[in-house]
């Protein structure tokens, strides 16, 4: 199996796109701070393509707002990541596993296992004030904590 550089990079560093009412889809950090209740996330991991609905979007979808004529924008917002995912599925070999999930569902693990846990159960109270992201229940440290420890080790004397 031979892949181009772009696909090889997606295998190493997955791509996360955010869909919202505020504008066109945009790439966001692969971080728990990107998980917001009013967003739909599309995660491309080459072998998996995940569509993740934030808590508010998932509730609106369960209530059937997309079927009401007054909510055409919501219907388009729900359809946009599906169309992009179908394009990825159509062009890629081997065909990736397609996962469509809501925040808090068991299938959300596909996204939660890949994001940087900048917000966890250990530091939840400090992050809840700025309104960004969802906590990831993990014992792993965030990339920021890892880098701080690495810097300390790099400049400390080895005796």
SERO-4910 file (N, C-alpha, C, O; in steps of 0.05 Angstrom, whole numbers):
BEGIN
 pado doro    nc1    nc2    nc3   cac1   cac2   cac3    cc1    cc2    cc3    oc1    oc2    oc3
  Unk    A     17    -24      0      0      0      0     18     25      0     34     28     18
  Unk    A     15     42    -20     30     67    -22     10     90    -18    -11     90    -30
  Unk    A     18    109     -2      2    133      2     18    157     -3     43    157      0
  Unk    A      4    179    -10     18    204    -14     25    217     14     17    207     35
  Unk    A     39    239     13     49    251     38     25    261     55     26    258     80
  Unk    A      5    271     43    -18    281     58    -31    259     74    -37    262     98
  Unk    A    -36    236     61    -49    214     76    -30    203     97    -39    194    118
  Unk    A     -4    202     91     15    193    112     15    211    136     16    201    159
  Unk    A     13    237    131     11    256    154    -15    253    170    -15    256    194
  Unk    A    -37    247    156    -62    242    170    -60    218    188    -72    217    209
  Unk    A    -45    197    179    -42    173    195    -26    181    221    -32    170    242
  Unk    A     -7    198    219      9    206    242     -5    227    259     -6    224    284
  Unk    A    -15    248    247    -29    269    261    -57    273    249    -60    285    228
  Unk    A    -77    262    262   -104    265    252   -113    294    249   -102    312    262
  Unk    A   -133    298    232   -143    325    227   -170    328    239   -187    310    237
  Unk    A   -175    350    253   -201    355    266   -212    381    255   -200    402    256
  Unk    A   -237    379    244   -251    402    234   -275    408    251   -288    390    262
  Unk    A   -281    434    254   -304    443    270   -325    456    252   -318    472    236
  Unk    A   -350    448    256   -372    459    241   -390    473    261   -397    462    282
  Unk    A   -398    498    255   -415    513    272   -432    532    256   -428    535    232
  Unk    A   -450    546    270   -467    566    257   -451    592    251   -461    609    236
  Unk    A   -427    594    262   -412    619    260   -396    622    235   -385    643    230
  Unk    A   -396    602    218   -381    605    193   -375    578    180   -386    558    188
  Unk    A   -357    578    160   -351    553    147   -335    535    165   -325    543    186
  Unk    A   -332    509    157   -316    491    173   -287    501    175   -276    513    157
  Unk    A   -275    497    199   -248    506    203   -232    484    218   -243    471    235
  Unk    A   -206    481    212   -190    463    227   -186    474    255   -183    498    259
  Unk    A   -187    456    275   -183    463    303   -162    445    315   -155    425    304
  Unk    A   -152    453    338   -132    437    352   -144    410    360   -167    408    367
  Unk    A   -127    390    359   -135    363    368   -132    363    398   -115    350    409
  Unk    A   -151    377    411   -149    382    440   -177    381    451   -197    387    438
  Unk    A   -179    374    477   -206    373    490   -219    400    491   -244    401    495
  Unk    A   -204    422    488   -216    448    488   -232    453    463   -248    472    462
  Unk    A   -229    437    442   -244    439    418   -272    426    419   -288    430    402
  Unk    A   -277    411    440   -302    397    444   -321    416    457   -320    420    481
  Unk    A   -339    428    441   -358    448    452   -387    438    446   -391    424    427
  Unk    A   -406    446    463   -433    435    460   -447    444    435   -465    430    425
  Unk    A   -439    467    423   -453    477    399   -437    472    374   -440    487    354
  Unk    A   -420    452    374   -403    446    351   -407    417    342   -414    399    357
  Unk    A   -402    413    316   -399    386    305   -370    383    296   -360    401    283
  Unk    A   -358    362    304   -330    357    298   -327    334    278   -341    314    281
  Unk    A   -310    337    259   -303    315    240   -274    309    244   -256    325    239
  Unk    A   -269    284    252   -242    275    257   -234    255    236   -247    234    232
  Unk    A   -213    261    221   -202    243    201   -176    231    211   -156    245    214
  Unk    A   -177    205    217   -153    191    227   -143    171    206   -128    153    213
  Unk    A   -150    174    181   -143    157    159   -159    131    160   -173    124    141
  Unk    A   -156    115    181   -170     90    183   -197     92    197   -213     73    196
  Unk    A   -202    115    208   -228    121    221   -236    149    213   -220    167    212
  Unk    A   -262    153    207   -273    179    203   -296    182    223   -315    166    223
  Unk    A   -294    202    241   -313    205    263   -327    232    260   -314    253    257
  Unk    A   -354    231    262   -370    255    265   -380    256    293   -394    238    302
  Unk    A   -373    277    308   -380    280    336   -398    304    340   -390    326    332
  Unk    A   -421    300    351   -440    322    356   -438    330    385   -440    314    404
  Unk    A   -434    356    390   -433    367    417   -460    363    430   -480    356    418
  Unk    A   -461    368    456   -484    362    473   -509    377    463   -531    365    461
  Unk    A   -507    402    458   -530    418    449   -540    409    421   -564    405    417
  Unk    A   -521    405    403   -528    396    376   -541    368    377   -561    363    363
  Unk    A   -531    351    394   -542    324    397   -571    325    408   -588    310    399
  Unk    A   -575    342    427   -602    345    438   -622    356    417   -644    346    415
  Unk    A   -613    376    402   -631    386    381   -637    365    360   -659    363    350
  Unk    A   -616    349    354   -620    327    334   -640    306    344   -657    297    329
  Unk    A   -638    299    370   -656    279    382   -685    290    382   -704    275    380
  Unk    A   -688    317    386   -714    329    386   -726    333    358   -749    340    356
  Unk    A   -710    328    338   -719    329    311   -721    357    299   -737    361    280
  Unk    A   -706    376    309   -707    403    298   -700    404    269   -709    422    254
  Unk    A   -683    386    259   -675    386    231   -698    380    212   -696    386    188
  Unk    A   -719    369    223   -742    362    206   -763    384    204   -782    383    189
  Unk    A   -759    405    220   -778    428    220   -770    448    198   -746    452    193
  Unk    A   -789    459    184   -783    477    161   -769    502    170   -754    515    155
  Unk    A   -772    510    196   -760    535    205   -730    532    211   -716    551    214
  Unk    A   -720    507    211   -692    502    219   -676    491    195   -661    471    198
  Unk    A   -678    504    172   -662    496    149   -632    499    154   -617    482    145
  Unk    A   -624    520    168   -595    523    174   -585    500    191   -562    491    187
  Unk    A   -600    491    210   -592    468    227   -590    443    210   -571    427    213
  Unk    A   -608    439    192   -607    416    174   -582    417    157   -569    396    153
  Unk    A   -575    440    147   -551    443    131   -525    439    148   -506    427    138
  Unk    A   -526    448    173   -504    444    191   -499    415    196   -476    405    197
  Unk    A   -521    400    200   -518    371    204   -508    356    179   -494    336    182
  Unk    A   -516    366    156   -509    352    131   -481    357    122   -468    340    109
  Unk    A   -470    381    128   -443    388    118   -421    368    126   -406    360    108
  Unk    A   -418    361    152   -397    341    158   -402    313    146   -384    299    140
  Unk    A   -428    306    142   -434    281    130   -425    280    101   -414    261     92
  Unk    A   -430    302     87   -421    304     59   -390    302     57   -379    289     40
  Unk    A   -376    317     75   -347    316     75   -336    288     82   -317    279     70
  Unk    A   -349    275    101   -341    248    108   -346    229     85   -329    211     80
  Unk    A   -368    231     71   -373    214     48   -353    217     26   -345    198     13
  Unk    A   -343    242     23   -322    247      3   -296    233     11   -282    221     -6
  Unk    A   -289    234     37   -265    220     47   -269    190     43   -250    177     34
  Unk    A   -292    179     50   -297    151     47   -295    141     18   -286    119     13
  Unk    A   -305    158      1   -306    151    -28   -278    149    -40   -273    133    -57
  Unk    A   -260    167    -31   -234    169    -44   -212    152    -31   -191    149    -42
  Unk    A   -217    142     -7   -195    129      8   -196     99      5   -217     86      6
  Unk    A   -172     87      3   -169     58      4   -147     52     23   -125     63     21
  Unk    A   -151     34     42   -175     19     48   -196     38     60   -190     59     72
  Unk    A   -221     30     56   -243     47     65   -242     49     96   -242     29    110
  Unk    A   -242     74    107   -241     78    136   -267     69    149   -288     68    136
  Unk    A   -266     64    175   -290     59    191   -303     85    196   -291    105    204
  Unk    A   -329     86    191   -345    111    195   -360    109    221   -375     90    226
  Unk    A   -357    130    238   -370    131    264   -385    157    266   -373    179    262
  Unk    A   -410    156    273   -427    180    277   -436    179    306   -451    160    314
  Unk    A   -428    198    323   -434    196    352   -441    222    364   -437    244    352
  Unk    A   -452    221    388   -459    244    404   -441    245    428   -431    225    438
  Unk    A   -439    270    439   -424    273    464   -437    256    486   -461    257    490
  Unk    A   -420    241    501   -430    224    522   -438    196    513   -444    180    531
  Unk    A   -438    191    487   -445    164    478   -420    146    479   -397    155    482
  Unk    A   -424    120    477   -402    101    479   -383    104    455   -359    100    457
  Unk    A   -394    112    431   -377    115    407   -360    140    408   -342    143    392
  Unk    A   -365    158    427   -349    182    430   -320    176    437   -303    193    435
  Unk    A   -315    151    446   -288    143    454   -269    146    430   -245    150    435
  Unk    A   -279    143    406   -261    146    383   -249    173    381   -225    176    374
  Unk    A   -264    194    388   -253    221    389   -238    226    414   -216    237    414
  Unk    A   -249    219    437   -237    225    463   -210    211    467   -193    222    481
  Unk    A   -205    189    454   -180    175    456   -158    189    440   -134    184    444
  Unk    A   -165    207    422   -145    220    405   -139    249    413   -118    259    406
  Unk    A   -156    262    428   -151    290    434   -132    293    457   -129    275    474
  Unk    A   -117    315    457    -99    322    479   -116    328    504   -134    345    503
  Unk    A   -112    314    526   -129    319    550   -121    343    566   -112    341    589
  Unk    A   -124    367    554   -117    392    568   -136    398    590   -130    412    609
  Unk    A   -160    386    589   -180    390    610   -188    362    619   -201    347    604
  Unk    A   -181    355    644   -187    329    655   -202    332    681   -208    354    689
  Unk    A   -209    309    693   -222    310    719   -204    323    740   -214    332    761
  Unk    A   -178    323    736   -159    334    755   -158    365    755   -154    377    776
  Unk    A   -163    377    732   -162    406    730   -188    418    720   -188    440    709
  Unk    A   -210    404    724   -236    412    713   -245    439    724   -256    456    709
  Unk    A   -241    444    749   -251    469    761   -237    494    752   -249    515    750
  Unk    A   -212    492    745   -197    515    734   -206    522    706   -204    545    698
  Unk    A   -215    502    691   -222    506    663   -251    514    659   -258    525    638
  Unk    A   -268    507    678   -297    511    673   -305    540    671   -326    546    661
  Unk    A   -287    559    680   -294    587    679   -293    598    651   -309    616    644
  Unk    A   -274    589    634   -271    601    607   -291    589    587   -292    598    564
  Unk    A   -306    569    595   -327    559    578   -318    542    554   -334    537    536
  Unk    A   -293    534    553   -283    519    530   -277    490    536   -263    484    555
  Unk    A   -288    473    520   -281    445    520   -296    428    540   -310    437    557
  Unk    A   -292    402    536   -304    382    553   -282    366    567   -261    362    555
  Unk    A   -286    358    592   -265    343    605   -262    315    594   -282    302    585
  Unk    A   -238    305    593   -232    278    584   -223    263    609   -204    270    622
  Unk    A   -237    241    615   -230    225    639   -207    207    632   -211    185    620
  Unk    A   -183    215    640   -159    199    634   -138    204    655   -139    224    669
  Unk    A   -120    186    658    -97    190    675    -73    201    660    -52    207    673
  Unk    A    -75    204    634    -53    215    618    -50    244    624    -69    258    632
  Unk    A    -26    254    620    -21    283    624    -24    297    597    -22    284    576
  Unk    A    -30    322    598    -33    337    573     -6    342    561     15    339    573
  Unk    A     -6    351    536     18    357    521     33    379    535     58    379    536
  Unk    A     19    399    546     31    421    560     46    412    584     69    421    589
  Unk    A     34    395    600     48    385    624     72    368    617     93    370    629
  Unk    A     70    352    596     92    336    587    115    353    578    138    348    585
  Unk    A    110    374    563    131    392    553    144    407    577    168    411    576
  Unk    A    128    415    597    140    429    620    159    410    635    181    419    643
  Unk    A    152    385    639    169    366    652    194    360    635    216    357    646
  Unk    A    190    359    609    213    354    591    233    377    592    257    373    592
  Unk    A    223    402    593    240    425    596    256    425    622    279    431    622
  Unk    A    242    418    643    256    416    669    278    395    669    300    400    679
  Unk    A    272    372    657    292    351    655    316    359    637    339    352    642
  Unk    A    310    374    616    331    382    597    350    402    610    374    402    603
  Unk    A    341    420    627    358    440    639    369    433    666    386    447    677
  Unk    A    360    411    678    369    403    704    396    389    702    402    377    681
  Unk    A    412    391    722    438    378    722    435    348    728    419    341    745
  Unk    A    449    332    713    447    303    718    469    294    736    491    288    727
  Unk    A    463    292    762    483    283    781    475    256    793    490    246    810
***
